[in-house]
Amino acid sequence: MQISQAITTACLLEVVAPKPGNVHRSADFEDLTFADFTLSAVAIGPVIESQIDAPIGSLIRQAIEATRQVVNTNTNLGICLLLVPLAKSISGGNILQPNVEETLSQLTAEDSQEVYQAIRRANSSALGKQAQHDVFDDAPADLIAAMKIAEHRDLIARQYCNGFADLFEVVVPALRQHLAENDELAEAIVLTHLLVMSKYPDSLIARKCGQEIADQAALMADQTYEFCLRHPQNREVVIGDFDFWLRSDGHRRNPGTTADMICAAIFVCLINGDIRFPR
């Protein structure tokens, strides 16, 4: 599968799956729709593949620029921050964590400037104001140093600091396991989403609603996940209950960071051959 196909497919599979609390094919938000995500998925794949030799920062910025040509809202900043380093780390037809670490080690001050431009262009409403290395200030020379300051409050920033360890050691193996155990691809994605959300209280929920609510959502995700494993015939009901709670409070409990990590895991599994079609 070509890089552009894998990127677009990963984004589409992530948004199609009815993950609790997220936009999917049966649920929009008032200001963010399924169509927004599908348009964004189609927009970034060709850009990333055609410019794959460009530096990471430039490629992230170009992907965000392509997104803003088709939507007026932030649909994929986290996805681009994750997928670009992964795409640039493909070697021998696979993505391995050591290759990602090597890719990240080559980041420059120019990459930092480009990434900050991309973040500002994406216009995320959930970033907030930070005392140090705020995205609306001048970009630091060392992007990883800036990510280290943010890693305690942002799971995606943490991936830049630990070489995508959470993705490769937890999320990808979980997705592989659920792919092996479930015939339905969407069901495997939903179960992985619940597991990841239970292990990592969602960063976006924490920024919007506070850490206490994020922790509560993680506990509910864990309870929902365990129930689904014990009572697979009743998964739809218990997931629906959790989904209802997440969608209350004006969608502020949207586990968007978890969704970004799921998209990245799907991309890795597509490139590495863990997901094959027809399935």
VOBASE-178132 format. One record per residue (C-alpha): residue in one letter; chain; residue number from 1; x, y, z. Coordinates in nm, 2 decimals, decimal comma. Each point is the difference from the previous one (the first is absolute). Example, Ala and Ser with C-alpha at 12.3 -4.5 7.8 and 13.67 -1.06 7.14 Angstrom:
! VOBASE-178132
{drendren = a	fifi = A	nufi = 1	east = 1,23	north = -0,45	up = 0,78}
{drendren = s	fifi = A	nufi = 2	east = 0,14	north = 0,34	up = -0,07}
END
This chain:
! VOBASE-178132
{drendren = m	fifi = A	nufi = 1	east = 0,00	north = 0,00	up = 0,00}
{drendren = q	fifi = A	nufi = 2	east = 0,13	north = 0,34	up = -0,09}
{drendren = i	fifi = A	nufi = 3	east = 0,07	north = 0,26	up = 0,27}
{drendren = s	fifi = A	nufi = 4	east = -0,28	north = 0,23	up = -0,11}
{drendren = q	fifi = A	nufi = 5	east = -0,25	north = -0,29	up = -0,02}
{drendren = a	fifi = A	nufi = 6	east = 0,11	north = -0,12	up = 0,35}
{drendren = i	fifi = A	nufi = 7	east = -0,04	north = 0,35	up = 0,15}
{drendren = t	fifi = A	nufi = 8	east = -0,34	north = 0,06	up = -0,15}
{drendren = t	fifi = A	nufi = 9	east = -0,12	north = -0,35	up = 0,08}
{drendren = a	fifi = A	nufi = 10	east = 0,12	north = 0,03	up = 0,36}
{drendren = c	fifi = A	nufi = 11	east = -0,18	north = 0,33	up = 0,05}
{drendren = l	fifi = A	nufi = 12	east = -0,32	north = -0,14	up = -0,16}
{drendren = l	fifi = A	nufi = 13	east = 0,00	north = -0,32	up = 0,20}
{drendren = e	fifi = A	nufi = 14	east = 0,05	north = 0,20	up = 0,32}
{drendren = v	fifi = A	nufi = 15	east = -0,29	north = 0,23	up = -0,06}
{drendren = v	fifi = A	nufi = 16	east = -0,23	north = -0,26	up = -0,14}
{drendren = a	fifi = A	nufi = 17	east = 0,03	north = -0,22	up = 0,31}
{drendren = p	fifi = A	nufi = 18	east = -0,28	north = 0,09	up = 0,26}
{drendren = k	fifi = A	nufi = 19	east = 0,25	north = 0,09	up = 0,28}
{drendren = p	fifi = A	nufi = 20	east = -0,18	north = 0,14	up = 0,30}
{drendren = g	fifi = A	nufi = 21	east = 0,01	north = 0,37	up = 0,04}
{drendren = n	fifi = A	nufi = 22	east = 0,15	north = 0,07	up = -0,35}
{drendren = v	fifi = A	nufi = 23	east = -0,15	north = 0,11	up = -0,33}
{drendren = h	fifi = A	nufi = 24	east = -0,07	north = -0,30	up = -0,22}
{drendren = r	fifi = A	nufi = 25	east = -0,22	north = -0,09	up = -0,29}
{drendren = s	fifi = A	nufi = 26	east = -0,31	north = 0,00	up = 0,22}
{drendren = a	fifi = A	nufi = 27	east = 0,08	north = 0,29	up = 0,22}
{drendren = d	fifi = A	nufi = 28	east = 0,10	north = 0,36	up = -0,07}
{drendren = f	fifi = A	nufi = 29	east = 0,08	north = 0,29	up = 0,23}
{drendren = e	fifi = A	nufi = 30	east = -0,17	north = 0,34	up = -0,05}
{drendren = d	fifi = A	nufi = 31	east = 0,33	north = 0,15	up = -0,12}
{drendren = l	fifi = A	nufi = 32	east = 0,18	north = -0,31	up = -0,13}
{drendren = t	fifi = A	nufi = 33	east = -0,14	north = -0,26	up = -0,23}
{drendren = f	fifi = A	nufi = 34	east = 0,09	north = -0,34	up = -0,15}
{drendren = a	fifi = A	nufi = 35	east = 0,03	north = 0,17	up = -0,34}
{drendren = d	fifi = A	nufi = 36	east = 0,27	north = 0,23	up = 0,15}
{drendren = f	fifi = A	nufi = 37	east = 0,21	north = -0,29	up = 0,10}
{drendren = t	fifi = A	nufi = 38	east = -0,04	north = -0,19	up = -0,33}
{drendren = l	fifi = A	nufi = 39	east = 0,09	north = 0,31	up = -0,20}
{drendren = s	fifi = A	nufi = 40	east = 0,31	north = 0,05	up = 0,22}
{drendren = a	fifi = A	nufi = 41	east = 0,10	north = -0,37	up = -0,05}
{drendren = v	fifi = A	nufi = 42	east = -0,01	north = 0,04	up = -0,37}
{drendren = a	fifi = A	nufi = 43	east = 0,19	north = 0,33	up = 0,01}
{drendren = i	fifi = A	nufi = 44	east = 0,31	north = -0,11	up = 0,20}
{drendren = g	fifi = A	nufi = 45	east = 0,09	north = -0,33	up = -0,15}
{drendren = p	fifi = A	nufi = 46	east = 0,13	north = 0,12	up = -0,34}
{drendren = v	fifi = A	nufi = 47	east = 0,17	north = 0,30	up = 0,15}
{drendren = i	fifi = A	nufi = 48	east = 0,20	north = -0,21	up = 0,25}
{drendren = e	fifi = A	nufi = 49	east = 0,10	north = -0,26	up = -0,26}
{drendren = s	fifi = A	nufi = 50	east = 0,10	north = 0,26	up = -0,27}
{drendren = q	fifi = A	nufi = 51	east = 0,21	north = 0,19	up = 0,25}
{drendren = i	fifi = A	nufi = 52	east = 0,13	north = -0,29	up = 0,21}
{drendren = d	fifi = A	nufi = 53	east = 0,36	north = 0,11	up = -0,04}
{drendren = a	fifi = A	nufi = 54	east = -0,07	north = 0,35	up = 0,15}
{drendren = p	fifi = A	nufi = 55	east = 0,09	north = 0,06	up = 0,36}
{drendren = i	fifi = A	nufi = 56	east = -0,25	north = -0,11	up = 0,27}
{drendren = g	fifi = A	nufi = 57	east = -0,11	north = 0,36	up = 0,09}
{drendren = s	fifi = A	nufi = 58	east = -0,05	north = 0,10	up = -0,36}
{drendren = l	fifi = A	nufi = 59	east = -0,20	north = -0,31	up = -0,07}
{drendren = i	fifi = A	nufi = 60	east = -0,23	north = 0,05	up = 0,30}
{drendren = r	fifi = A	nufi = 61	east = -0,06	north = 0,36	up = -0,10}
{drendren = q	fifi = A	nufi = 62	east = -0,08	north = -0,10	up = -0,36}
{drendren = a	fifi = A	nufi = 63	east = -0,24	north = -0,27	up = 0,12}
{drendren = i	fifi = A	nufi = 64	east = -0,18	north = 0,26	up = 0,22}
{drendren = e	fifi = A	nufi = 65	east = -0,01	north = 0,25	up = -0,28}
{drendren = a	fifi = A	nufi = 66	east = -0,16	north = -0,27	up = -0,23}
{drendren = t	fifi = A	nufi = 67	east = -0,25	north = -0,07	up = 0,28}
{drendren = r	fifi = A	nufi = 68	east = -0,10	north = 0,37	up = 0,03}
{drendren = q	fifi = A	nufi = 69	east = -0,07	north = 0,01	up = -0,37}
{drendren = v	fifi = A	nufi = 70	east = -0,29	north = -0,24	up = 0,05}
{drendren = v	fifi = A	nufi = 71	east = -0,13	north = 0,06	up = 0,35}
{drendren = n	fifi = A	nufi = 72	east = -0,02	north = 0,30	up = 0,23}
{drendren = t	fifi = A	nufi = 73	east = 0,07	north = -0,18	up = 0,33}
{drendren = n	fifi = A	nufi = 74	east = 0,27	north = -0,20	up = 0,17}
{drendren = t	fifi = A	nufi = 75	east = -0,06	north = -0,36	up = -0,10}
{drendren = n	fifi = A	nufi = 76	east = 0,35	north = -0,15	up = -0,01}
{drendren = l	fifi = A	nufi = 77	east = 0,27	north = 0,19	up = 0,17}
{drendren = g	fifi = A	nufi = 78	east = 0,08	north = -0,29	up = 0,24}
{drendren = i	fifi = A	nufi = 79	east = -0,02	north = -0,25	up = -0,29}
{drendren = c	fifi = A	nufi = 80	east = 0,24	north = 0,20	up = -0,21}
{drendren = l	fifi = A	nufi = 81	east = 0,24	north = 0,04	up = 0,29}
{drendren = l	fifi = A	nufi = 82	east = 0,00	north = -0,38	up = 0,04}
{drendren = l	fifi = A	nufi = 83	east = -0,02	north = -0,13	up = -0,36}
{drendren = v	fifi = A	nufi = 84	east = 0,27	north = 0,22	up = -0,16}
{drendren = p	fifi = A	nufi = 85	east = 0,29	north = -0,14	up = 0,22}
{drendren = l	fifi = A	nufi = 86	east = -0,14	north = -0,35	up = -0,05}
{drendren = a	fifi = A	nufi = 87	east = -0,02	north = 0,04	up = -0,38}
{drendren = k	fifi = A	nufi = 88	east = 0,35	north = 0,14	up = -0,01}
{drendren = s	fifi = A	nufi = 89	east = 0,12	north = -0,30	up = 0,20}
{drendren = i	fifi = A	nufi = 90	east = -0,11	north = -0,27	up = -0,24}
{drendren = s	fifi = A	nufi = 91	east = 0,29	north = -0,23	up = -0,08}
{drendren = g	fifi = A	nufi = 92	east = -0,01	north = -0,32	up = -0,20}
{drendren = g	fifi = A	nufi = 93	east = -0,38	north = 0,02	up = -0,02}
{drendren = n	fifi = A	nufi = 94	east = -0,04	north = 0,02	up = 0,38}
{drendren = i	fifi = A	nufi = 95	east = -0,01	north = 0,25	up = 0,29}
{drendren = l	fifi = A	nufi = 96	east = 0,20	north = -0,09	up = 0,30}
{drendren = q	fifi = A	nufi = 97	east = 0,05	north = 0,20	up = 0,32}
{drendren = p	fifi = A	nufi = 98	east = 0,38	north = 0,03	up = -0,04}
{drendren = n	fifi = A	nufi = 99	east = -0,05	north = 0,16	up = -0,34}
{drendren = v	fifi = A	nufi = 100	east = -0,25	north = 0,25	up = 0,15}
{drendren = e	fifi = A	nufi = 101	east = 0,25	north = 0,09	up = 0,27}
{drendren = e	fifi = A	nufi = 102	east = 0,27	north = 0,06	up = -0,26}
{drendren = t	fifi = A	nufi = 103	east = -0,24	north = 0,22	up = -0,20}
{drendren = l	fifi = A	nufi = 104	east = -0,08	north = 0,21	up = 0,30}
{drendren = s	fifi = A	nufi = 105	east = 0,37	north = 0,04	up = 0,09}
{drendren = q	fifi = A	nufi = 106	east = 0,04	north = 0,20	up = -0,33}
{drendren = l	fifi = A	nufi = 107	east = -0,24	north = 0,27	up = 0,10}
{drendren = t	fifi = A	nufi = 108	east = 0,14	north = 0,35	up = -0,05}
{drendren = a	fifi = A	nufi = 109	east = -0,09	north = 0,36	up = 0,11}
{drendren = e	fifi = A	nufi = 110	east = -0,17	north = 0,05	up = -0,34}
{drendren = d	fifi = A	nufi = 111	east = -0,22	north = -0,31	up = 0,07}
{drendren = s	fifi = A	nufi = 112	east = -0,10	north = 0,16	up = 0,32}
{drendren = q	fifi = A	nufi = 113	east = -0,10	north = 0,33	up = -0,17}
{drendren = e	fifi = A	nufi = 114	east = -0,20	north = -0,19	up = -0,26}
{drendren = v	fifi = A	nufi = 115	east = -0,18	north = -0,21	up = 0,26}
{drendren = y	fifi = A	nufi = 116	east = -0,09	north = 0,31	up = 0,20}
{drendren = q	fifi = A	nufi = 117	east = -0,14	north = 0,15	up = -0,32}
{drendren = a	fifi = A	nufi = 118	east = -0,20	north = -0,31	up = -0,07}
{drendren = i	fifi = A	nufi = 119	east = -0,15	north = 0,00	up = 0,35}
{drendren = r	fifi = A	nufi = 120	east = -0,10	north = 0,36	up = -0,03}
{drendren = r	fifi = A	nufi = 121	east = -0,14	north = -0,06	up = -0,35}
{drendren = a	fifi = A	nufi = 122	east = -0,21	north = -0,29	up = 0,13}
{drendren = n	fifi = A	nufi = 123	east = -0,15	north = 0,24	up = 0,25}
{drendren = s	fifi = A	nufi = 124	east = -0,07	north = -0,26	up = 0,27}
{drendren = s	fifi = A	nufi = 125	east = -0,24	north = 0,14	up = 0,26}
{drendren = a	fifi = A	nufi = 126	east = 0,12	north = -0,23	up = 0,27}
{drendren = l	fifi = A	nufi = 127	east = 0,37	north = 0,10	up = 0,03}
{drendren = g	fifi = A	nufi = 128	east = -0,04	north = 0,27	up = 0,26}
{drendren = k	fifi = A	nufi = 129	east = 0,27	north = 0,25	up = 0,11}
{drendren = q	fifi = A	nufi = 130	east = 0,33	north = -0,14	up = 0,13}
{drendren = a	fifi = A	nufi = 131	east = 0,26	north = 0,18	up = 0,21}
{drendren = q	fifi = A	nufi = 132	east = 0,29	north = -0,15	up = -0,20}
{drendren = h	fifi = A	nufi = 133	east = 0,03	north = -0,09	up = -0,37}
{drendren = d	fifi = A	nufi = 134	east = -0,35	north = 0,12	up = -0,07}
{drendren = v	fifi = A	nufi = 135	east = -0,09	north = -0,07	up = -0,36}
{drendren = f	fifi = A	nufi = 136	east = -0,09	north = 0,36	up = -0,06}
{drendren = d	fifi = A	nufi = 137	east = 0,35	north = 0,11	up = 0,11}
{drendren = d	fifi = A	nufi = 138	east = 0,32	north = -0,04	up = -0,20}
{drendren = a	fifi = A	nufi = 139	east = 0,09	north = -0,36	up = -0,07}
{drendren = p	fifi = A	nufi = 140	east = 0,28	north = -0,14	up = 0,21}
{drendren = a	fifi = A	nufi = 141	east = 0,31	north = -0,14	up = -0,17}
{drendren = d	fifi = A	nufi = 142	east = -0,05	north = -0,34	up = 0,14}
{drendren = l	fifi = A	nufi = 143	east = -0,35	north = -0,15	up = -0,07}
{drendren = i	fifi = A	nufi = 144	east = 0,06	north = -0,30	up = 0,22}
{drendren = a	fifi = A	nufi = 145	east = 0,08	north = 0,23	up = 0,30}
{drendren = a	fifi = A	nufi = 146	east = -0,34	north = 0,17	up = -0,06}
{drendren = m	fifi = A	nufi = 147	east = -0,17	north = -0,33	up = -0,02}
{drendren = k	fifi = A	nufi = 148	east = 0,16	north = -0,10	up = 0,33}
{drendren = i	fifi = A	nufi = 149	east = -0,17	north = 0,29	up = 0,17}
{drendren = a	fifi = A	nufi = 150	east = -0,34	north = -0,11	up = -0,15}
{drendren = e	fifi = A	nufi = 151	east = 0,04	north = -0,37	up = 0,04}
{drendren = h	fifi = A	nufi = 152	east = -0,17	north = -0,02	up = 0,34}
{drendren = r	fifi = A	nufi = 153	east = -0,32	north = 0,16	up = -0,15}
{drendren = d	fifi = A	nufi = 154	east = 0,01	north = -0,13	up = -0,35}
{drendren = l	fifi = A	nufi = 155	east = 0,04	north = -0,37	up = -0,11}
{drendren = i	fifi = A	nufi = 156	east = 0,11	north = 0,10	up = -0,35}
{drendren = a	fifi = A	nufi = 157	east = 0,28	north = 0,23	up = 0,13}
{drendren = r	fifi = A	nufi = 158	east = 0,10	north = -0,30	up = 0,22}
{drendren = q	fifi = A	nufi = 159	east = 0,05	north = -0,21	up = -0,31}
{drendren = y	fifi = A	nufi = 160	east = 0,26	north = 0,25	up = -0,13}
{drendren = c	fifi = A	nufi = 161	east = 0,18	north = -0,04	up = 0,33}
{drendren = n	fifi = A	nufi = 162	east = 0,00	north = -0,38	up = 0,03}
{drendren = g	fifi = A	nufi = 163	east = 0,05	north = -0,10	up = -0,36}
{drendren = f	fifi = A	nufi = 164	east = -0,37	north = -0,09	up = -0,04}
{drendren = a	fifi = A	nufi = 165	east = 0,04	north = -0,27	up = 0,27}
{drendren = d	fifi = A	nufi = 166	east = -0,36	north = 0,01	up = 0,11}
{drendren = l	fifi = A	nufi = 167	east = -0,11	north = -0,05	up = -0,36}
{drendren = f	fifi = A	nufi = 168	east = 0,23	north = -0,29	up = -0,07}
{drendren = e	fifi = A	nufi = 169	east = -0,01	north = -0,17	up = 0,34}
{drendren = v	fifi = A	nufi = 170	east = -0,37	north = 0,04	up = 0,09}
{drendren = v	fifi = A	nufi = 171	east = -0,22	north = 0,13	up = -0,28}
{drendren = v	fifi = A	nufi = 172	east = 0,12	north = -0,20	up = -0,30}
{drendren = p	fifi = A	nufi = 173	east = 0,02	north = -0,33	up = 0,19}
{drendren = a	fifi = A	nufi = 174	east = -0,35	north = 0,05	up = 0,13}
{drendren = l	fifi = A	nufi = 175	east = -0,13	north = 0,07	up = -0,34}
{drendren = r	fifi = A	nufi = 176	east = 0,17	north = -0,31	up = -0,14}
{drendren = q	fifi = A	nufi = 177	east = -0,15	north = -0,21	up = 0,28}
{drendren = h	fifi = A	nufi = 178	east = -0,35	north = 0,12	up = -0,06}
{drendren = l	fifi = A	nufi = 179	east = 0,04	north = -0,04	up = -0,38}
{drendren = a	fifi = A	nufi = 180	east = 0,09	north = -0,36	up = 0,06}
{drendren = e	fifi = A	nufi = 181	east = -0,30	north = -0,06	up = 0,23}
{drendren = n	fifi = A	nufi = 182	east = -0,27	north = 0,19	up = -0,18}
{drendren = d	fifi = A	nufi = 183	east = -0,13	north = -0,06	up = -0,35}
{drendren = e	fifi = A	nufi = 184	east = -0,13	north = 0,36	up = -0,03}
{drendren = l	fifi = A	nufi = 185	east = 0,27	north = 0,26	up = -0,05}
{drendren = a	fifi = A	nufi = 186	east = -0,21	north = 0,28	up = 0,15}
{drendren = e	fifi = A	nufi = 187	east = -0,06	north = -0,21	up = 0,31}
{drendren = a	fifi = A	nufi = 188	east = 0,37	north = -0,06	up = 0,05}
{drendren = i	fifi = A	nufi = 189	east = 0,06	north = 0,38	up = -0,04}
{drendren = v	fifi = A	nufi = 190	east = -0,27	north = 0,08	up = 0,26}
{drendren = l	fifi = A	nufi = 191	east = 0,14	north = -0,25	up = 0,25}
{drendren = t	fifi = A	nufi = 192	east = 0,35	north = 0,14	up = -0,04}
{drendren = h	fifi = A	nufi = 193	east = -0,13	north = 0,35	up = 0,04}
{drendren = l	fifi = A	nufi = 194	east = -0,16	north = -0,10	up = 0,33}
{drendren = l	fifi = A	nufi = 195	east = 0,32	north = -0,17	up = 0,13}
{drendren = v	fifi = A	nufi = 196	east = 0,22	north = 0,29	up = -0,10}
{drendren = m	fifi = A	nufi = 197	east = -0,24	north = 0,25	up = 0,16}
{drendren = s	fifi = A	nufi = 198	east = 0,00	north = -0,20	up = 0,32}
{drendren = k	fifi = A	nufi = 199	east = 0,39	north = 0,00	up = 0,02}
{drendren = y	fifi = A	nufi = 200	east = 0,05	north = 0,36	up = -0,10}
{drendren = p	fifi = A	nufi = 201	east = -0,25	north = 0,25	up = 0,13}
{drendren = d	fifi = A	nufi = 202	east = -0,08	north = 0,20	up = -0,31}
{drendren = s	fifi = A	nufi = 203	east = 0,21	north = 0,32	up = -0,04}
{drendren = l	fifi = A	nufi = 204	east = -0,27	north = 0,19	up = -0,19}
{drendren = i	fifi = A	nufi = 205	east = -0,26	north = -0,08	up = 0,27}
{drendren = a	fifi = A	nufi = 206	east = 0,24	north = 0,11	up = 0,27}
{drendren = r	fifi = A	nufi = 207	east = 0,07	north = 0,33	up = -0,17}
{drendren = k	fifi = A	nufi = 208	east = -0,36	north = 0,08	up = -0,06}
{drendren = c	fifi = A	nufi = 209	east = -0,16	north = -0,14	up = 0,32}
{drendren = g	fifi = A	nufi = 210	east = 0,28	north = -0,06	up = 0,25}
{drendren = q	fifi = A	nufi = 211	east = 0,20	north = -0,30	up = 0,11}
{drendren = e	fifi = A	nufi = 212	east = -0,26	north = -0,13	up = 0,23}
{drendren = i	fifi = A	nufi = 213	east = -0,25	north = -0,04	up = -0,28}
{drendren = a	fifi = A	nufi = 214	east = 0,27	north = -0,16	up = -0,22}
{drendren = d	fifi = A	nufi = 215	east = 0,07	north = -0,25	up = 0,27}
{drendren = q	fifi = A	nufi = 216	east = -0,37	north = -0,07	up = 0,04}
{drendren = a	fifi = A	nufi = 217	east = -0,03	north = -0,06	up = -0,37}
{drendren = a	fifi = A	nufi = 218	east = 0,30	north = -0,23	up = 0,01}
{drendren = l	fifi = A	nufi = 219	east = -0,16	north = -0,20	up = 0,28}
{drendren = m	fifi = A	nufi = 220	east = -0,33	north = -0,03	up = -0,19}
{drendren = a	fifi = A	nufi = 221	east = 0,20	north = -0,11	up = -0,31}
{drendren = d	fifi = A	nufi = 222	east = 0,16	north = -0,27	up = 0,20}
{drendren = q	fifi = A	nufi = 223	east = -0,33	north = -0,12	up = 0,14}
{drendren = t	fifi = A	nufi = 224	east = -0,16	north = 0,01	up = -0,34}
{drendren = y	fifi = A	nufi = 225	east = 0,30	north = -0,19	up = -0,15}
{drendren = e	fifi = A	nufi = 226	east = -0,01	north = -0,27	up = 0,26}
{drendren = f	fifi = A	nufi = 227	east = -0,38	north = -0,05	up = -0,04}
{drendren = c	fifi = A	nufi = 228	east = 0,04	north = -0,03	up = -0,37}
{drendren = l	fifi = A	nufi = 229	east = 0,26	north = -0,27	up = 0,04}
{drendren = r	fifi = A	nufi = 230	east = -0,22	north = -0,20	up = 0,24}
{drendren = h	fifi = A	nufi = 231	east = -0,33	north = 0,06	up = -0,18}
{drendren = p	fifi = A	nufi = 232	east = 0,07	north = 0,05	up = -0,37}
{drendren = q	fifi = A	nufi = 233	east = -0,37	north = -0,05	up = -0,09}
{drendren = n	fifi = A	nufi = 234	east = -0,09	north = 0,32	up = 0,20}
{drendren = r	fifi = A	nufi = 235	east = 0,29	north = 0,22	up = -0,12}
{drendren = e	fifi = A	nufi = 236	east = -0,23	north = 0,23	up = -0,19}
{drendren = v	fifi = A	nufi = 237	east = -0,21	north = 0,10	up = 0,30}
{drendren = v	fifi = A	nufi = 238	east = 0,29	north = 0,07	up = 0,24}
{drendren = i	fifi = A	nufi = 239	east = 0,20	north = 0,19	up = -0,26}
{drendren = g	fifi = A	nufi = 240	east = -0,31	north = 0,20	up = -0,08}
{drendren = d	fifi = A	nufi = 241	east = -0,04	north = 0,10	up = 0,36}
{drendren = f	fifi = A	nufi = 242	east = 0,36	north = 0,11	up = 0,02}
{drendren = d	fifi = A	nufi = 243	east = -0,03	north = 0,18	up = -0,33}
{drendren = f	fifi = A	nufi = 244	east = -0,31	north = 0,19	up = 0,14}
{drendren = w	fifi = A	nufi = 245	east = 0,20	north = 0,12	up = 0,30}
{drendren = l	fifi = A	nufi = 246	east = 0,30	north = 0,11	up = -0,21}
{drendren = r	fifi = A	nufi = 247	east = -0,23	north = 0,20	up = -0,23}
{drendren = s	fifi = A	nufi = 248	east = -0,17	north = 0,19	up = 0,28}
{drendren = d	fifi = A	nufi = 249	east = 0,13	north = 0,33	up = 0,11}
{drendren = g	fifi = A	nufi = 250	east = 0,02	north = 0,14	up = -0,35}
{drendren = h	fifi = A	nufi = 251	east = 0,24	north = -0,26	up = -0,13}
{drendren = r	fifi = A	nufi = 252	east = 0,27	north = 0,13	up = 0,23}
{drendren = r	fifi = A	nufi = 253	east = 0,08	north = -0,36	up = 0,10}
{drendren = n	fifi = A	nufi = 254	east = 0,11	north = -0,09	up = -0,35}
{drendren = p	fifi = A	nufi = 255	east = 0,30	north = -0,24	up = 0,03}
{drendren = g	fifi = A	nufi = 256	east = 0,17	north = 0,15	up = -0,30}
{drendren = t	fifi = A	nufi = 257	east = 0,36	north = -0,08	up = 0,10}
{drendren = t	fifi = A	nufi = 258	east = -0,09	north = -0,37	up = 0,04}
{drendren = a	fifi = A	nufi = 259	east = -0,15	north = 0,01	up = -0,35}
{drendren = d	fifi = A	nufi = 260	east = 0,33	north = 0,15	up = -0,14}
{drendren = m	fifi = A	nufi = 261	east = 0,20	north = -0,28	up = 0,16}
{drendren = i	fifi = A	nufi = 262	east = -0,24	north = -0,26	up = -0,15}
{drendren = c	fifi = A	nufi = 263	east = 0,04	north = 0,15	up = -0,35}
{drendren = a	fifi = A	nufi = 264	east = 0,38	north = -0,02	up = 0,04}
{drendren = a	fifi = A	nufi = 265	east = -0,02	north = -0,37	up = 0,11}
{drendren = i	fifi = A	nufi = 266	east = -0,22	north = -0,08	up = -0,30}
{drendren = f	fifi = A	nufi = 267	east = 0,25	north = 0,16	up = -0,23}
{drendren = v	fifi = A	nufi = 268	east = 0,29	north = -0,20	up = 0,15}
{drendren = c	fifi = A	nufi = 269	east = -0,21	north = -0,32	up = -0,04}
{drendren = l	fifi = A	nufi = 270	east = -0,09	north = 0,08	up = -0,36}
{drendren = i	fifi = A	nufi = 271	east = 0,37	north = 0,06	up = -0,09}
{drendren = n	fifi = A	nufi = 272	east = 0,12	north = -0,30	up = 0,20}
{drendren = g	fifi = A	nufi = 273	east = -0,26	north = -0,24	up = -0,16}
{drendren = d	fifi = A	nufi = 274	east = -0,21	north = -0,06	up = 0,31}
{drendren = i	fifi = A	nufi = 275	east = -0,30	north = 0,13	up = -0,18}
{drendren = r	fifi = A	nufi = 276	east = -0,06	north = -0,14	up = -0,34}
{drendren = f	fifi = A	nufi = 277	east = -0,29	north = 0,03	up = -0,24}
{drendren = p	fifi = A	nufi = 278	east = -0,24	north = -0,15	up = -0,08}
{drendren = r	fifi = A	nufi = 279	east = -0,06	north = -0,08	up = 0,36}
END
